[in-house]
Amino acid sequence: MDASLNPEAVVEFFGDSFEKVATFADQLAIQGELRGLIGPRELDRLWERHILNSAAVVQYLPAQGSIIDLGSGAGLPGIVIGCMLPDAQVTLVEPMERRCNWLNEMVEEIGLSNVEVKRGRAEEFHGAFTADAVTARAVAALDKLSRWALPLLHEGGQMVLLKGRSVDAEIEPAMKVLRKYKCTEPEILEGTTIEGVESTTILRTTRRKP
């Protein structure tokens, strides 16, 4: 665990999911750089920059619904979500085969019976299935990401994205596609985890029911 973090606070934050999350973090620390999932400079702050950052979105996701993580990559946030929300059905959508192999290995290693990995681009699954929530982290600008994500939402479902501090500048260019799918005005939310760790910026919008 990162030297800068209070281990007791981290354990308390994750609660019953800590052991699963820790197994994932350990494997990411061991294999992440070798497999091209994270950079070497990320290892010293793996928990703060990646694990806790991913966990910040969980409070805004349905505990028992269906969730899609687009461009899941190393499993951030999808694997973390799967660990923390055992009663939710989590689908990880990732186009790269080597990353899908990693994700499937982690699902098996951790024992995540609620997580499924699907290889492909988001748009390949338009019309195939939908979910209560779609999330993504560091995938694309909001206008492009909305085109990929919104067709995967039920009416009444929510797009809940981990974004950077400059997310405000992404909203106006995305409004055309948000209006097309009858979405609510985007909310900018604060994703907090433990004391001393910088909060995460989260954008949320709901696809209205007719």
Salt bridges, closest charged atoms under 4 A:
GLU42 OE2 - ARG49 NH1 3.37
GLU42 OE1 - HIS50 NE2 2.88
GLU48 OE2 - ARG45 NH2 3.02
GLU97 OE1 - ARG119 NH1 3.90
GLU105 OE1 - ARG35 NH1 2.78
GLU116 OE2 - LYS118 NZ 3.36
GLU123 OE2 - ARG121 NE 3.54
GLU124 OE2 - ARG121 NH1 3.40
ASP132 OD1 - HIS154 NE2 3.64
GLU170 OE1 - LYS163 NZ 2.88
GLU187 OE2 - ARG204 NE 2.94
GLU198 OE2 - ARG165 NH2 2.96
